[in-house]
């Protein structure tokens, strides 16, 4: 294990023992579903009837662990992952929520969906697909794309799992070559959240839950590393930002006579905190008020912080509905034009001048693609001129909105700086927008 790798692998146990949400990503047939099946199997998180079904299907052969996540009939028929499959398991130290994301380019949009709410990404690298004996090892395009998307979507920790080392004649040399290529790619791409590069064999179970018995590797197993990773922590101090998801009447059930009851504005707090007596401002109206009471799970509380679902009662009646935002006064400046990173997911390319619907929080607004500054060449990570963005391409764009929105840079907050793009004609989810700068 190299000295460089030792520096990027977390060495201490984390004090945060909340459930870790992580996704597996990578190219087709890298072994993502098998890896998750191995984690479930070795941690005894498989129900007895599931295991019995797999054993009967195997008929004396080794169990196909990928079938634990490939649940759709089309997935089993074609031997590929199409939709994101979520699975849950726990060890004595931690609980985990896993998202098995598709590896095929056609389903990159599913991977983006899984990454948006994840604390970590495990990107698999199939060593059998790499020319690891060459002086310079080239990574697969989809491996690079998924790592870049995880980075752009602010997934805090990225783990590279070099898989199928049982299928090469010199696993030590193969892993060293892959590790060198991955470190070079991470440095070139500016992947600051790389938490480790781990050798594994998902099929055989090497270094998945138990440390690898090899003199050339003295690092943690994949599960040991995952147990150490922190969960996403949005800032709890400073300015408040809360999208309004639901408006309820306090104590009312919508029947006649409940209109005099104060209204409670519910939503998951994006950053900051709120307590009674705080001044707040509502967007897009710009109206101000004072917080009279804060609720959580239907009961009054002294304070609610980022990551919690809170209900806010104001001291006066304001016209507030689903899609509005409640924030600290003066902390937001609604804008109608901004620069963003656009991950395009539609087979119909994104073209300058085209109008789309965008969703910010719970509000829908019409938008126009004003300009494409460039697209990112995933092979050399350099910006290149572009007139349009094809499916699975990533670029920097300028967006104009029909109505101003209270946006924040995505680097500051994943909630306030993220939007989805929807084609108004087909209603397809066409892209993911990550705000870079305003104005």
NUSEKE-295710 format. One line per 10 residues: their letters; for each residue x, y, z of C-alpha. Coordinates in nm, 3 decimals. Each point is the difference from the previous one (the first is absolute). Layout:
BEGIN
a	X:Y:Z ~ ...
//
This chain:
BEGIN
xxxxxxxxxx	0.000:0.000:0.000 ~ 0.149:0.332:-0.104 ~ 0.078:0.285:0.237 ~ -0.230:0.226:-0.202 ~ -0.295:-0.232:0.049 ~ 0.057:-0.017:0.375 ~ -0.046:0.375:0.014 ~ -0.340:-0.002:-0.169 ~ -0.156:-0.295:0.186 ~ -0.179:0.107:0.323
xxxxxxxxxx	0.193:-0.151:0.289 ~ -0.221:0.089:0.296 ~ -0.345:-0.122:0.092 ~ -0.270:0.259:-0.066 ~ -0.213:0.129:0.284 ~ -0.297:0.027:-0.236 ~ -0.175:-0.338:0.003 ~ -0.306:0.098:-0.202 ~ -0.093:-0.221:-0.293 ~ 0.240:0.042:-0.291
xxxxxxxxxx	-0.165:0.035:-0.340 ~ 0.233:-0.115:-0.277 ~ -0.032:-0.096:-0.364 ~ 0.195:-0.239:-0.215 ~ 0.091:0.120:-0.349 ~ 0.233:-0.084:-0.284 ~ -0.010:-0.156:-0.345 ~ -0.217:-0.290:-0.119 ~ 0.084:-0.339:0.155 ~ 0.251:0.143:0.247
xxxxxxxxxx	-0.170:-0.205:0.271 ~ -0.206:0.262:0.181 ~ -0.301:-0.221:0.070 ~ 0.224:-0.291:0.100 ~ 0.189:0.224:0.242 ~ -0.322:0.111:0.169 ~ -0.119:-0.359:0.011 ~ 0.327:-0.096:0.168 ~ -0.042:0.276:0.261 ~ -0.354:-0.118:0.073
xxxxxxxxxx	0.099:-0.367:0.004 ~ 0.303:0.040:0.225 ~ -0.183:0.233:0.241 ~ -0.290:-0.251:0.023 ~ -0.250:0.253:-0.133 ~ -0.172:-0.244:-0.235 ~ -0.340:-0.141:0.097 ~ -0.019:-0.377:0.025 ~ -0.254:-0.031:-0.284 ~ 0.219:0.215:-0.229
xxxxxxxxxx	0.301:-0.218:0.071 ~ -0.202:-0.316:-0.053 ~ -0.121:0.127:-0.339 ~ 0.353:0.086:-0.110 ~ 0.133:-0.339:0.109 ~ -0.273:-0.182:-0.191 ~ 0.067:0.209:-0.311 ~ 0.374:-0.069:0.028 ~ -0.065:-0.379:0.009 ~ 0.333:-0.088:0.156
xxxxxxxxxx	0.193:0.276:-0.175 ~ 0.135:0.311:0.181 ~ -0.277:0.244:0.094 ~ -0.043:0.293:-0.239 ~ 0.007:0.284:0.255 ~ -0.086:0.264:-0.262 ~ -0.359:-0.131:-0.005 ~ -0.052:0.153:0.344 ~ -0.007:0.346:-0.157 ~ -0.098:-0.062:-0.363
xxxxxxxxxx	-0.366:-0.029:0.088 ~ -0.168:0.097:-0.329 ~ -0.081:-0.283:-0.242 ~ 0.172:0.188:-0.284 ~ 0.313:0.031:0.216 ~ 0.014:-0.373:0.063 ~ -0.063:-0.079:-0.366 ~ 0.268:0.232:-0.135 ~ 0.247:-0.035:0.286 ~ 0.021:0.377:0.052
xxxxxxxxxx	-0.116:0.253:0.256 ~ -0.264:0.240:-0.138 ~ -0.151:0.179:0.298 ~ 0.148:0.103:0.335 ~ -0.050:-0.275:0.258 ~ 0.010:0.098:0.368 ~ 0.104:-0.245:0.267 ~ 0.053:0.028:0.375 ~ 0.235:-0.177:0.238 ~ 0.173:0.063:0.329
xxxxxxxxxx	0.310:-0.100:0.190 ~ 0.069:0.034:0.371 ~ 0.152:0.341:-0.072 ~ -0.233:0.154:-0.258 ~ -0.308:-0.013:-0.221 ~ 0.024:0.033:-0.378 ~ -0.230:0.092:-0.287 ~ 0.138:-0.118:-0.336 ~ -0.098:0.119:-0.347 ~ 0.104:-0.233:-0.281
xxxxxxxxxx	0.025:0.236:-0.299 ~ 0.003:-0.119:-0.363 ~ 0.332:-0.004:-0.182 ~ -0.130:0.033:-0.357 ~ 0.020:0.348:-0.157 ~ -0.369:-0.021:-0.088 ~ -0.091:0.009:0.368 ~ 0.240:0.269:0.122 ~ -0.303:0.203:0.113 ~ -0.073:-0.271:0.257
xxxxxxxxxx	0.353:0.029:0.135 ~ -0.043:0.379:0.035 ~ -0.321:-0.057:0.196 ~ 0.177:-0.237:0.239 ~ 0.301:0.230:0.044 ~ -0.205:0.308:0.086 ~ -0.081:-0.129:0.350 ~ 0.304:-0.212:0.073 ~ 0.272:0.044:0.262 ~ 0.250:-0.210:-0.195
xxxxxxxxxx	0.056:-0.161:-0.340 ~ 0.173:-0.333:-0.054 ~ 0.126:0.006:-0.360 ~ 0.094:-0.348:-0.119 ~ 0.293:-0.056:-0.235 ~ 0.009:-0.335:-0.181 ~ 0.370:-0.089:-0.016 ~ -0.063:-0.252:-0.278 ~ -0.110:0.282:-0.233 ~ 0.320:0.203:0.051
xxxxxxxxxx	0.332:-0.048:-0.178 ~ 0.173:0.006:0.337 ~ 0.331:-0.131:-0.138 ~ 0.042:0.314:-0.211 ~ 0.216:0.290:0.118 ~ -0.304:0.231:-0.004 ~ -0.333:-0.149:0.102 ~ -0.316:0.153:-0.150 ~ -0.319:-0.009:0.206 ~ -0.336:-0.081:-0.159
xxxxxxxxxx	-0.203:0.308:-0.106 ~ -0.297:-0.096:0.217 ~ 0.224:-0.038:0.305 ~ 0.130:0.353:-0.058 ~ -0.349:0.135:-0.069 ~ -0.151:-0.147:0.316 ~ 0.286:0.127:0.216 ~ -0.034:0.348:-0.151 ~ -0.377:-0.001:0.050 ~ 0.040:-0.104:0.363
xxxxxxxxxx	0.249:0.284:0.046 ~ -0.224:0.255:-0.175 ~ -0.298:-0.113:0.208 ~ 0.203:0.062:0.316 ~ 0.001:-0.357:0.121 ~ 0.236:0.053:0.297 ~ 0.200:-0.326:-0.025 ~ 0.105:-0.197:-0.307 ~ 0.142:-0.351:0.036 ~ 0.153:-0.187:-0.293
xxxxxxxxxx	-0.038:-0.379:0.030 ~ 0.232:-0.187:-0.236 ~ -0.200:-0.318:-0.063 ~ 0.062:-0.350:-0.143 ~ 0.358:-0.025:0.123 ~ -0.057:-0.375:0.029 ~ -0.015:-0.012:-0.381 ~ 0.356:0.130:-0.067 ~ 0.327:-0.188:0.037 ~ 0.178:0.276:0.192
xxxxxxxxxx	-0.249:0.184:0.223 ~ 0.268:0.205:0.175 ~ 0.135:0.148:-0.325 ~ -0.349:0.041:-0.145 ~ -0.125:0.188:0.306 ~ 0.310:0.222:0.009 ~ -0.051:0.095:-0.365 ~ -0.371:0.076:0.048 ~ 0.074:0.196:0.316 ~ 0.258:0.213:-0.181
xxxxxxxxxx	-0.246:0.076:-0.282 ~ -0.279:0.086:0.244 ~ 0.218:0.233:0.207 ~ 0.115:0.177:-0.318 ~ -0.360:0.038:-0.117 ~ -0.113:0.127:0.342 ~ 0.274:0.262:0.004 ~ -0.069:0.108:-0.358 ~ -0.375:0.025:0.059 ~ 0.033:0.169:0.340
xxxxxxxxxx	-0.187:-0.274:0.185 ~ 0.055:0.125:0.353 ~ -0.229:-0.255:0.165 ~ 0.187:-0.321:-0.085 ~ -0.013:-0.203:0.322 ~ 0.186:-0.310:-0.116 ~ 0.091:-0.249:-0.271 ~ -0.085:-0.355:0.106 ~ 0.088:-0.336:-0.164 ~ -0.293:-0.245:0.005
xxxxxxxxxx	-0.145:-0.312:-0.153 ~ -0.377:0.029:0.032 ~ -0.053:-0.350:-0.140 ~ 0.234:-0.169:0.245 ~ -0.050:0.243:0.287 ~ 0.363:0.115:0.030 ~ 0.042:0.325:0.197 ~ -0.372:0.079:-0.010 ~ -0.094:-0.053:0.366 ~ 0.322:-0.159:0.129
xxxxxxxxxx	0.355:0.138:-0.049 ~ 0.200:-0.143:-0.289 ~ 0.251:-0.267:0.100 ~ 0.285:0.122:-0.222 ~ 0.343:0.136:0.086 ~ -0.029:0.272:-0.267 ~ -0.307:0.170:0.152 ~ -0.039:0.113:0.359 ~ -0.300:0.231:-0.031 ~ -0.363:-0.040:0.109
xxxxxxxxxx	-0.263:-0.215:-0.162 ~ -0.274:0.179:-0.191 ~ -0.246:-0.041:0.287 ~ 0.252:0.127:0.256 ~ 0.054:0.311:-0.210 ~ -0.374:0.060:-0.043 ~ -0.049:-0.026:0.377 ~ 0.241:0.293:0.042 ~ -0.142:0.240:-0.257 ~ -0.196:0.305:0.117
xxxxxxxxxx	-0.356:0.078:-0.109 ~ -0.087:0.320:-0.185 ~ -0.002:0.292:0.241 ~ -0.176:0.317:-0.114 ~ 0.092:0.302:0.207 ~ -0.223:0.050:0.302 ~ 0.126:0.346:0.090 ~ -0.052:0.324:-0.189 ~ -0.284:0.100:-0.230 ~ -0.318:-0.208:-0.022
xxxxxxxxxx	-0.124:-0.154:-0.324 ~ -0.313:-0.216:-0.009 ~ -0.202:-0.100:-0.307 ~ -0.374:-0.010:0.066 ~ -0.122:-0.347:-0.086 ~ -0.336:-0.007:0.174 ~ -0.236:0.252:0.162 ~ -0.220:-0.125:0.285 ~ -0.254:0.156:0.233 ~ 0.103:-0.045:0.360
xxxxxxxxxx	-0.254:-0.234:0.153 ~ -0.230:0.030:-0.302 ~ -0.107:-0.280:-0.229 ~ -0.116:0.220:-0.284 ~ -0.362:0.007:0.124 ~ -0.205:0.312:0.048 ~ 0.095:0.197:0.306 ~ 0.366:-0.084:-0.014 ~ 0.089:0.318:-0.191 ~ 0.089:0.195:0.316
xxxxxxxxxx	0.276:-0.245:0.081 ~ 0.357:0.116:-0.076 ~ 0.172:-0.157:-0.297 ~ 0.315:-0.213:0.030 ~ 0.254:0.006:-0.284 ~ 0.176:-0.334:-0.019 ~ 0.323:-0.090:-0.177 ~ 0.344:-0.154:0.047 ~ 0.242:0.271:0.109 ~ 0.279:0.037:-0.256
xxxxxxxxxx	0.242:0.194:0.219 ~ 0.007:0.209:0.316 ~ -0.250:-0.028:0.282 ~ -0.323:0.161:0.116 ~ -0.154:0.082:0.337 ~ -0.285:0.211:0.134 ~ 0.077:0.371:-0.023 ~ 0.213:-0.026:-0.315 ~ -0.069:0.245:-0.282 ~ -0.059:-0.170:-0.336
xxxxxxxxxx	-0.064:0.102:-0.358 ~ -0.222:-0.183:-0.250 ~ 0.094:-0.046:-0.364 ~ -0.104:0.085:-0.266 ~ -0.230:0.258:0.166 ~ 0.275:0.158:0.214 ~ -0.241:0.041:0.295 ~ 0.148:-0.015:0.350 ~ -0.136:-0.138:0.327 ~ 0.107:-0.137:0.337
xxxxxxxxxx	-0.003:-0.367:0.095 ~ -0.264:-0.059:0.267 ~ 0.060:-0.371:0.047 ~ 0.203:-0.289:-0.138 ~ -0.139:-0.352:-0.037 ~ 0.161:-0.338:-0.054 ~ -0.202:-0.320:-0.038 ~ -0.311:0.199:0.089 ~ 0.126:0.127:0.337 ~ 0.149:0.337:0.099
xxxxxxxxxx	0.379:0.003:0.036 ~ 0.252:0.262:0.102 ~ 0.200:-0.026:-0.323 ~ 0.023:-0.186:-0.331 ~ 0.324:-0.032:-0.197 ~ 0.121:-0.097:-0.346 ~ -0.086:-0.355:-0.099 ~ -0.317:-0.004:0.212 ~ -0.355:0.037:-0.125 ~ -0.145:0.296:0.182
xxxxxxxxxx	-0.326:0.193:0.008 ~ 0.005:0.378:0.032 ~ -0.289:0.207:0.139 ~ 0.022:0.375:-0.072 ~ -0.128:0.289:0.207 ~ -0.218:0.129:-0.283 ~ -0.192:-0.130:-0.301 ~ 0.195:-0.004:-0.326 ~ -0.078:-0.147:-0.339 ~ 0.237:-0.299:0.005
xxxxxxxxxx	-0.046:-0.321:-0.195 ~ 0.189:-0.310:-0.109 ~ 0.305:0.101:-0.201 ~ 0.080:0.313:0.201 ~ 0.315:0.036:0.208 ~ 0.045:0.128:0.357 ~ 0.341:0.150:0.076 ~ 0.184:0.244:0.223 ~ -0.065:0.359:-0.114 ~ 0.250:0.123:-0.259
xxxxxxxxxx	0.172:-0.337:-0.038 ~ -0.133:-0.067:-0.350 ~ -0.013:0.210:-0.316 ~ -0.248:-0.143:-0.253 ~ 0.146:-0.012:-0.350 ~ -0.121:-0.073:-0.353 ~ 0.335:-0.084:-0.163 ~ 0.275:-0.228:0.126 ~ 0.292:-0.217:-0.105 ~ -0.026:-0.373:0.068
xxxxxxxxxx	0.143:-0.340:-0.066 ~ -0.248:-0.202:-0.205 ~ 0.006:-0.381:-0.007 ~ -0.213:-0.087:-0.303 ~ -0.198:-0.325:0.021 ~ -0.239:0.015:-0.295 ~ 0.045:-0.163:-0.340 ~ -0.117:0.324:-0.161 ~ 0.295:0.241:0.034 ~ -0.007:0.323:0.195
xxxxxxxxxx	0.010:0.293:-0.242 ~ 0.046:0.373:0.051 ~ -0.326:0.193:0.001 ~ -0.215:-0.300:0.095 ~ -0.252:0.048:0.281 ~ -0.040:-0.251:0.283 ~ -0.165:-0.034:0.337 ~ 0.230:0.004:0.302 ~ -0.085:-0.105:0.354 ~ 0.171:0.176:0.290
xxxxxxxxxx	-0.104:-0.149:0.331 ~ -0.376:-0.036:-0.046 ~ -0.048:0.283:-0.253 ~ -0.029:-0.039:-0.377 ~ 0.118:0.285:-0.224 ~ 0.048:0.032:-0.375 ~ 0.362:0.047:-0.108 ~ 0.200:0.055:-0.317 ~ 0.342:-0.141:-0.082 ~ 0.167:0.333:-0.081
xxxxxxxxxx	0.351:-0.125:-0.080 ~ 0.229:-0.302:0.011 ~ 0.343:0.119:0.110 ~ 0.166:-0.337:-0.055 ~ -0.033:-0.373:0.060 ~ 0.240:-0.215:0.198 ~ 0.203:-0.262:-0.187 ~ -0.003:-0.288:0.249 ~ 0.306:-0.157:-0.163 ~ 0.240:0.288:0.066
xxxxxxxxxx	-0.223:0.208:0.233 ~ 0.047:0.310:-0.215 ~ -0.277:0.244:-0.101 ~ -0.081:-0.006:-0.371 ~ -0.230:0.231:-0.203 ~ -0.352:-0.133:-0.047 ~ -0.321:0.109:-0.170 ~ -0.206:-0.266:0.174 ~ 0.027:-0.267:0.270 ~ -0.074:-0.360:-0.094
xxxxxxxxxx	-0.123:-0.271:0.236 ~ 0.233:-0.057:0.301 ~ 0.216:0.304:-0.084 ~ 0.091:0.256:0.265 ~ 0.042:0.369:-0.075 ~ -0.004:0.351:0.138 ~ -0.304:0.204:-0.103 ~ -0.184:0.328:0.051 ~ -0.367:-0.023:0.102 ~ -0.270:0.271:-0.012
xxxxxxxxxx	-0.311:-0.041:0.217 ~ -0.349:0.131:-0.066 ~ -0.030:0.087:0.370 ~ 0.277:0.077:0.252 ~ 0.097:-0.279:0.240 ~ 0.189:0.018:0.333 ~ 0.301:-0.201:-0.117 ~ 0.326:-0.085:0.170 ~ 0.320:-0.146:-0.146 ~ -0.014:-0.380:0.011
xxxxxxxxxx	0.345:-0.002:0.161 ~ -0.158:0.173:0.302 ~ -0.318:-0.204:0.026 ~ -0.134:-0.298:-0.191 ~ -0.365:0.098:0.055 ~ 0.013:0.368:-0.091 ~ 0.230:-0.052:-0.299 ~ -0.150:-0.301:-0.178 ~ -0.275:-0.025:-0.260 ~ -0.139:-0.260:-0.234
xxxxxxxxxx	-0.078:0.078:-0.365 ~ -0.318:-0.138:-0.161 ~ -0.090:0.001:-0.369 ~ -0.338:0.179:-0.031 ~ -0.105:-0.209:-0.301 ~ 0.086:-0.351:0.119 ~ 0.005:0.061:0.379 ~ 0.328:-0.193:0.016 ~ 0.255:0.089:0.265 ~ 0.266:0.139:-0.234
xxxxxxxxx	0.282:0.123:0.222 ~ 0.139:0.103:0.335 ~ 0.105:0.363:0.060 ~ 0.258:0.092:0.263 ~ 0.026:0.374:0.060 ~ 0.353:0.142:-0.025 ~ -0.048:0.378:0.019 ~ -0.284:0.250:-0.005 ~ -0.059:0.285:-0.240
//
